[in-house]
Amino acid sequence: MALPVADCENGLLAALPGAEFERLRPDLESVSLPLGTSIYESGARMAYLYFPTDGIISLLQVMENGSSGEIAVVGNEGVVGISLFMGGETTPSRAVVQSAAQALRVPAARLVAEFKRGGELQHLLLRYTQALITQMSQTAVCNRHHSVEQQLCRWLLMSVDRLHPGDDLVMTQELIANMLGVRREGVTEAARKLQEAGMIRYARGRIKVLDRPRLEAHVCECYATVKKEYARLLS
C-alpha cells in the first residue's frame, strides 16, 4: 500500500514537499531491524540508506584490533548512510541496531540521484549531516573530559529521546561499556549511583528513566549542546 507523506514517522521524509516525497515513495521499502542487526560494516560497500521510523541505531568507529566505540546515535530524526550522498560508498564506521527498529530503506543509487537534483531533500540531508557531525564531535569531547556517570546520563537521555514515550531501554552493562568505550565496572558503578538516587531503574538488562528532570540536571552540557543544534537545524 502506498505510504502517505503525512503518515511517515521519519522526520526527514515527513519534512519533504509532497512532490519530492512522491518521487521517492515507489523506492521506499519498509523493513524490520531486530536488536543487534548490523546495517553496514566498516569498509563494506553500502547498498541502501535507512530512514528509521522508530528504534535506535548506533554508529560505531572500529579500530584495527576490532574494538569499537559509539560516535553517534540515530533515530527517527535522521538517516543512516550519509557517506553515500557525501561522495563515498564505504566508511570506517559500522552501524548496529541498539534498540529494535523499523525503517524505510531506499537504494543508494536512487537516493543519490534525487540528492543531486538539489531541492529540499538535499538541503535537509546536508543540515542533518551538520547536526550529526556536531553529535560526533561533542561525543568525542565528552568521552575525554567528563566522568563515566556524566557520559552514561548523556547516553541514556539521547537514547530515550529516540524511543516511544514509556519504552524501556534493553541493554546490558557490558554493551553500554562497549558503546562508551569504558570499563564495565565503571558503568556498573555509575548505574548503581543513578539507581540509588532514584533517577533510573535497571534490572535484567532493562533500563527505565524514572526522573528525567533530575537526570537532565545531572548530565554534562554535551547533551544540551547536541539537542539545541538538532533543533536549530531540523526544527
Long-range contacts (C-beta under 8 A, 24 or more apart in sequence): 3-28, 3-30, 3-104, 8-53, 8-104, 9-53, 9-54, 9-76, 10-51, 10-52, 10-53, 10-76, 10-79, 10-103, 10-104, 11-76, 11-77, 11-78, 11-234, 12-51, 12-77, 12-78, 12-79, 12-124, 12-125, 12-128, 12-234, 13-51, 13-104, 15-120, 15-124, 15-234, 16-120, 16-121, 16-124, 17-119, 17-120, 20-114, 20-119, 20-120, 20-121, 23-114, 24-106, 24-110, 24-111, 24-114, 24-121, 27-106, 27-107, 27-110, 28-104, 28-105, 28-106, 29-104, 29-105, 29-106, 30-102, 30-103, 30-104, 31-102, 31-103, 31-104, 31-105, 32-100, 32-101, 32-102, 33-57, 33-97, 33-100, 33-101, 33-102, 33-103, 34-97, 34-100, 35-97, 35-98, 35-99, 35-100, 35-170, 36-96, 36-97, 37-96, 37-97, 38-94, 38-95, 38-96, 38-97, 39-80, 39-81, 39-95, 39-96, 39-97, 40-80, 40-81, 40-91, 40-94, 40-95, 41-94, 42-91, 42-92, 42-93, 42-94, 43-90, 43-91, 43-92, 44-90, 45-89, 45-90, 46-81, 46-83, 46-84, 46-89, 46-90, 46-91, 46-108, 47-107, 47-108, 48-81, 48-105, 48-106, 48-107, 48-108, 49-79, 49-80, 49-81, 49-84, 49-85, 49-105, 49-106, 49-108, 49-111, 50-79, 50-80, 50-81, 50-95, 50-103, 50-104, 50-105, 51-78, 51-79, 51-80, 51-103, 51-104, 51-105, 51-106, 52-76, 52-78, 52-80, 52-101, 52-102, 52-103, 53-101, 53-102, 53-103, 53-104, 54-101, 54-102, 54-163, 54-164, 55-97, 55-98, 55-99, 55-100, 55-101, 55-102, 55-103, 55-162, 55-163, 56-97, 56-98, 56-99, 56-101, 56-159, 56-162, 56-163, 57-95, 57-96, 57-97, 57-98, 57-101, 58-95, 58-96, 58-97, 58-98, 58-179, 59-93, 59-94, 59-95, 59-136, 60-93, 60-94, 60-95, 60-96, 60-179, 61-92, 61-93, 62-92, 62-93, 62-94, 68-94, 68-178, 69-143, 69-178, 69-179, 69-180, 69-181, 70-139, 70-155, 70-179, 70-180, 70-181, 71-136, 71-139, 71-140, 72-132, 72-135, 72-136, 72-139, 73-98, 73-135, 73-158, 73-159, 73-162, 74-132, 74-162, 75-161, 75-162, 75-163, 76-162, 77-128, 77-162, 77-230, 77-234, 78-128, 78-131, 78-132, 79-125, 79-128, 81-108, 82-125, 82-128, 82-129, 82-132, 84-108, 84-111, 84-112, 85-111, 85-112, 85-115, 85-125, 86-129, 98-159, 98-171, 98-179, 99-159, 99-162, 99-163, 99-167, 99-169, 99-170, 99-171, 100-170, 124-234, 127-233, 127-234, 128-233, 128-234, 130-229, 130-233, 131-226, 131-229, 131-230, 131-233, 131-234, 134-225, 134-226, 134-229, 134-230, 135-226, 135-229, 135-230, 138-222, 138-225, 138-226, 139-222, 141-222, 142-220, 142-222, 143-180, 143-181, 146-220, 146-222, 147-190, 148-180, 148-182, 148-186, 148-187, 148-189, 148-190, 149-189, 149-190, 149-193, 149-194, 149-218, 150-218, 150-219, 150-220, 150-222, 151-180, 151-182, 151-190, 151-220, 152-176, 152-180, 152-187, 152-190, 152-191, 152-194, 153-194, 153-215, 153-218, 153-219, 153-220, 153-223, 154-219, 154-220, 154-222, 154-223, 155-179, 155-180, 156-200, 156-207, 156-209, 156-215, 157-209, 157-212, 157-215, 157-216, 157-219, 157-223, 158-223, 158-226, 160-209, 160-212, 161-227, 168-206, 168-207, 168-208, 169-206, 169-207, 169-208, 170-205, 170-206, 170-207, 171-205, 171-207, 172-205, 194-218
